[in-house]
C-alpha cells in the first residue's frame, strides 16, 4: 500500500507543473494533499476526480487559503471534514477517510511565521489538536495522518537548526509538542523510524527566499504519522525531488498492508 503526502502550495499552480501527471505514474493507493488555495468553485473535474481516484476535500472559508484533501482509489465508508474546532475547521485543515480498519487523514497545521498573532493561533491549534490525536491513537483502528505539520522536530530535521531556535517551526514549545506526540501519546514518525539518522535527504520544504533550494537549506516539516501497528509495516520511504510541484516535496511511503 502506497501513501503520498504533498503540500501543493496551490492546486492550480501544482497542476500546471504536472503534479497530476506524476501522481498518475506513481499509482498510489492514497494521495493526501494540503494547501489547496482553492474553493469548490475553483476545482475542475480533473482536480476533483483524477483518473482512477475520487477526492474528498476541506475548503477554507477564506478564498485562496489553506485547504486539504484525500484522493482515494476506493470509496471510503465514512468521510469526516474537520476535527471539531470551529476556528480551525473554518480554515480547511482536516479530512479523514475511514475504511474497514484503516483511516487516512490529511492535515495542514498552521504556520506561525507570518506574525505573532498567527503563532498564537498555532499554539491554540496544537493545544486543541492534541486531545483529538490522543483519541485517535486509541480508537482501535490503524491510522495514517499525512500532512504539513509546520514543525521540524529535531536538529537533524533542518539545515540551520542553531539559528532557528527562536523561529516558528523550531521553537522549544513546538518541538516538545512533537516529542509528546511520539514519546507519550504513542504515534510513530514513519519516515524517521525507517531513516533514523538521515539529514539533508530528509528535507521536504525549502524557502523561496535566497538560494535555499539550490543549497539544500531545507526543513523536514511534512510527515506521515501513524499508529504503531501500521507504522511497523512501513517498508520504504522516499522524498521526491526530481520535479518541483511547489516549495514542498512529496513524501512517499510504502506499507506492507492492504
N, C-alpha and C positions, 0 to 999 in steps of 0.2 A: 504494500500500500504506500503510495507516494503522496506526500502533502507538501504544498508550496505556500510560503508566506511572502507577500510582496507589497511594499508600500509604493503606490503608483505615482504619488505627487501629482494627481490629476489623471483620471481615467482617459480623458480625451487626449491629453498630451502623450500618455504612455501608448495609446493605440497608434498614434502617428509614428511612434518609434518602434512599431512592430511587436508590441508586447503580446498581442493575441496570436500572432503567427508563431511566436516562440512557445506560448502556452500550449498550442495545439501539438507542437512537436514533442513537448515534454510528456504529454499524455498522463498527467497526474490524476489521482482519484479526487483530490480536493485542492482548490486554489483559493486561499484566503487573501483578500486584498484590503488595503487601507488607504485612507486619504483620497477618496474618490473625487472630491471637489466638484460634485455634481448632484443635482436633484433628479427625481424620476423623469421629469420632462426632458432632461438632457441626455437620457440613456437611449441609445439606438438599440434596435433588436439584437445586433451583434454584441453589444455590451451586456444586455440582459440575459442572453442565452447563446453564447458562442457554441459552435458545433460540438455536440456531444455533452453539453453542460446546461444546467439551469442555475441562474444566480439568485441569491437572496440577499437583500440589501437593507442597510440602515442609513438613511439620508439625514444630514444635518438640516436643521431649520434655516440656518444661515446659508445663503447662496455661496457657492464656490468654496465651501469649507468642509473639512473633515470627511466623514462618511466611511463605511465599511461594507464588506460583502464576503460571501462564501459561494464559490462555484462548486457544484456537486454533480457527479455523474448519475447518482441515484436520488430519487425523491426522498427527502427526509420524512420521518414520522411526525416531527414537530419542528417548527422554527420559532425561535424567541428573538424578538427585536428589543434591544435594550436590557439593562440589568436591574432596572427598578429605581434608578436615581434620576429625578426629573432634570436636574441641571445638566447632567452629562448625557442623558438619553436624548436631550434636545440637540446635542452636538453629533449624534450619529456614530457612536463609538463601539457598538457591540452587536454582533449577530451570532446566534447559536443554532446549529443544526443537529438535531438528535436522530440517531438511527437505532438499531436494536440495542446494542450495548456500548455504543460509541457516540460521543458528542464532539463535534468540531466547531471551534469558535474563532471568529476573527475579532480582534480588539485593537483599538487605536488609543493608547494612553496619551493624555495631554502633554504638550511641551510647556515648559516654564521659561524658556529662554527669551521670549519677547518682552517680558515685563514682570515686575514684582507681583502684579495682580494675577498674571497667569501662573506664576509659580505657586501662589497661594491656592489657586484653583487646582493645580496639580496635586498639592498636598491634600486637598479635600477629596479629590478623586481617589488617591491612594488609601485614605482612611476609610472611605465608603466601599471601595472595591475589595479590600482585604476580607471582610466578612463573607462576601459573595464567593471569593476564591476558596475560603475555608469550607464553606458549604459544598462547593462543587467537588473538592478533592475527596470528600467523604460521602458522596452521593451513591456510591456503589457502581458507577459507570466508569468506563475508560474515557478520558477527556484529553483532547489536544487543543491548547489555546495558542493560536498563531497571531503574531502581530508586532507592531512597532510599540515597544514599551517605553521608549524615550528615556531609558536609564542604562548606562554601562555599569555592570555590577562590580567588576574587579579591575585592578590596574592593568591586567593583560587585555582588557576589553576596549582600550582606546590607546591611541598613539602617544598623546601628550598628557598623561594622567597627572603628573605633578602640577602642571599649570592649570588644570581644570578642576581642582578640588573644591573651588568656591563657585563653580559654574553649574547651572542647571543641567541635569543629566548625569552628574557625577558628585552630587552633594552627599555628605555623610548620611543624611536622613534618607535619601533615596536608596543609597547602597544598602543601608541597614534594612530597609523595607524588603529589598530583594533577598537579602540573607534570611530574613524571617520566612519569606515565601518558600525558600528551598530547604532551609535547615529545620524549621519548626512546623510549618503548615503541611509540608510533605510533597510539594511539587518537585518536578525534575526539570532541569535545564538540559534539554536533549542534546543540543549541539555540544555543549561543554562536557557532557558525560562521554561523548564519543571523541572529543578533541580537548582533553583537559589542559593542555599547555600551549595550544595554538594561539598566536598573537595576530600578526598582520594579516594572515589569510582569513581571519575570523571576522574582520570588519564588514559591516553591512550598510553603513552610511558615511558619506563624505560631504562636508560643507561645500557649498558652491562658491565660497569665498577663496581667493588666492589660488593656490595650486594643490588643494587638498587631495583631489583625485589623482593627479599626476604623481604626487609624492606619497600617496597612500597614507595620508594623515586622516585616519578613519576612526569610527566608533562601532562597537557591536551593540546595537540597540534593538535589533529585530530578533525575536526568539520564537522557538516552539517550546512551550512549557506544557508538560504532560503529567498525568497521573503515573505512579510508579509501574503499574503493570504494562501499559503500552510503551512507556519510556524504555523499558528493558528490552523491547522488541525492535528498537531502532537499530538499523544495520549500517546506514551510511548517511552522511550529512555533507552538503556542499553549498557554497555560495557562488551564484552565477554572475560572472563579471565580463564575459566575452562580449556582451552587448549591454548598453546602458539605456534603461527604460525610464529612470528617474534618478534622484540623488541617493536612492537606496538600491541595494542589490537583492534579488530574490534568494530566500533560504529554502533549500530543497532537502527534505529528509525522507528516506525510505524506511518503512517499518515492515517487519515480517508478520503482517496481520492483514485480515480482510481478504 
